[in-house]
Amino acid sequence: MSEALGKKMTGAGKMLSAGLTAPLTAAGTAAVASWKEVDAGLDTIVKKTGATGEAFDDMRQILKNITGDIPTDFETAGAAIGEVNTRFGSTGEELERRASQFIKFAKLNDTDVSNSIDTVQKALSAFGLGAEDAEGLLDTLNATGQATGASVDTLANGLIQNGTAFQELGLNIEQATVLMGQMEMSGANSETVMNGLRKALKNAAEDGVPLNEALSDLQDTILNGKDGVDGLTAAYDLFGKSGDQIYGAIQNGTLSFEDLASAATDTSGSVSDAFEGTISPIEEFQTTINDLKSLGAEIVESAGPMLVDMLDSVSKGVESVSEAWNG
């Protein structure tokens, strides 16, 4: 073999190795990495639900749908699917829609999606509500948090702790959320205010006056009384030791008892609208990447062992040819 031919064969061997082996190995590695990400999401679903067979196949498709529509990772999506199915008993389209909403809510408010599902379900239970009310409460929590600066976790936990008291006051869960937000924004201790509201409820009942009317009269006295002492005295009379906090919050306008029944405005769409407004082009592209990862995972699952053997055979074959040419 001439020296010139030997050099050409050596070069060809290197080109073949770089042009065929490296790309195939890279593609295989990427597919396996994608499979691991998708599998982590599926494992999370199984751990949370114990789903098998057709139920698992349905959730697998929901995982693919959600990650192809929302810029999130597979493990977060898997956690949302598993928790919503377990906590609310949701399946099918309802499960996909509800899990998607919780993912958006958690991302908007920087909360853990599993914790959000847990607290919202408990808040709903405190008011005797169920799964069908979950998305409405998410919108109300999100809108109230935006309007008052209150943490959605604080609001949800307040609903859990004071659900019975709020209902005794005649407030539904939306009205109670707004009032919780007002209390947080006012700087008044919510536990103290709630104790005061319970006392106010008792006092109003003893006087034969509806609580809403008593609260409205108090607010009018505080804002329009002849002097500050009248309002403060009235606040102490109705709320006891927490009267000073109520008085201050009403005076500065951060707490209002006027027409609590209409305090909760229509917040439907709050989560979805806010989420869409925060998505960047790069985040939008993540859904395309997620689709490709799902495809890569499917390739590995359907042809995993064969793919590995094929890559190994190609690699060894190219190495043999290269060694022969180099020799």
FENJOSUL-V978738 format. One record per helix or strand. SS is the DSSP state (@ for helix, = for strand). FROM is the first residue (numbers start at 1). LEN is the number of residues. If there is no record, write none. Layout:
BEGIN
SS|FROM|LEN, SS|FROM|LEN
END
This chain:
BEGIN
@|3|47, @|53|17, @|74|15, @|92|17, @|113|14, @|131|18, @|152|17, @|173|14, @|190|17, @|211|14, @|228|24, @|260|3, @|270|9, @|281|46
END
